[in-house]
Amino acid sequence: MHEASIVAGLIDAVTRATAGFEGVSVKTIEITVGRLRAVEPALLVGCFELFRETTPFADAELICREAPVAVVCESCGAHEELHDLDLRCSACSSRTLTVVGGRELRIEKILVG
């Protein structure tokens, strides 16, 4: 389960990002995960809930949003999101697509209190 290594990296990144803020606690961590990352958001949240107990983020909530696969058609220039992974342009049916989104894994917000 690579969700565990992702959560470990996430905890490390949030620890570094909040290092200089004494007396505040992390309430919410919001992340975006692209569909092409092959990460199951529910497993990622569950893994975070297990690991957070041994971190300074024991009371924090992880909100995980999934980003769709975004492509640009090399034939007609259409930009679109693919929801069913049918790798063809809906405008011209070309299969010559360039992926421009859906691989991301980023922290969007860290809310502290």
C-alpha positions in Angstrom: 0.0 0.0 0.0 1.8 3.1 -1.2 -0.7 5.3 0.6 1.4 4.8 3.7 4.6 6.2 2.1 2.5 9.1 0.8 1.1 9.8 4.3 4.6 9.7 5.7 5.8 12.2 3.2 2.8 14.4 3.8 3.4 14.4 7.6 7.0 15.3 7.0 6.0 18.2 4.7 3.4 19.6 7.1 5.9 19.3 10.0 8.5 21.3 8.0 5.8 23.9 6.9 4.6 24.5 10.5 8.0 24.3 12.3 8.2 28.0 13.1 4.7 28.3 14.5 4.8 27.6 18.2 1.6 27.2 20.1 -0.7 26.5 17.1 -2.1 23.2 16.1 -2.9 21.9 12.7 -6.7 21.6 12.3 -7.1 20.6 8.6 -4.8 19.6 5.8 -6.3 19.8 2.3 -4.6 18.0 -0.6 -5.3 17.3 -4.2 -4.5 13.9 -5.8 -4.7 13.3 -9.5 -6.5 10.3 -10.8 -3.4 9.0 -12.6 -1.6 8.8 -9.2 -3.4 5.5 -8.6 -4.1 6.6 -5.0 -7.4 5.7 -3.4 -8.5 8.8 -1.5 -10.4 6.8 1.2 -7.4 4.7 1.9 -5.2 7.7 2.1 -7.5 9.4 4.6 -7.7 6.1 6.6 -3.9 5.7 6.6 -3.5 9.3 7.8 -6.0 8.7 10.6 -3.8 5.8 11.8 -0.5 7.6 11.6 -1.6 11.0 13.0 -1.9 9.6 16.5 1.9 9.5 16.8 2.4 13.0 15.3 1.7 16.6 16.4 -1.4 16.4 14.2 -3.4 14.0 16.3 -6.5 16.1 16.0 -6.1 17.2 12.3 -8.4 16.2 9.6 -7.2 15.3 6.1 -9.4 16.4 3.2 -8.4 14.7 0.0 -9.8 15.9 -3.3 -9.3 14.0 -6.5 -8.3 15.9 -9.7 -9.5 14.6 -13.0 -7.4 13.6 -15.9 -7.0 16.7 -18.2 -5.8 16.4 -21.8 -5.1 18.5 -24.8 -5.8 17.0 -28.3 -2.8 17.3 -30.5 -5.1 17.1 -33.6 -7.7 19.8 -32.9 -6.4 21.6 -29.8 -9.4 20.8 -27.7 -8.9 20.9 -23.9 -11.0 18.5 -21.8 -11.2 16.4 -18.7 -11.5 12.6 -19.1 -13.9 11.0 -16.6 -14.0 7.5 -17.9 -10.4 7.2 -19.2 -11.6 6.7 -22.8 -8.4 8.1 -24.3 -9.9 9.8 -27.3 -10.9 13.4 -28.0 -14.6 14.0 -27.7 -14.4 16.7 -30.4 -12.6 14.9 -33.2 -12.1 11.3 -31.9 -8.3 11.5 -32.2 -6.3 9.4 -29.8 -3.3 11.8 -30.0 -3.7 13.4 -26.6 -1.2 15.0 -24.2 -1.9 14.6 -20.5 -1.8 18.0 -18.8 -3.4 17.2 -15.5 -4.2 14.2 -13.3 -0.7 13.4 -12.1 -0.5 16.0 -9.3 -0.2 15.4 -5.6 0.0 18.6 -3.7 -0.9 20.2 -0.4 -3.4 23.0 -1.1 -4.0 24.3 2.5 -2.8 23.8 6.0 -5.3 25.3 8.5 -4.1 26.0 12.0 -5.7 27.2 15.1 
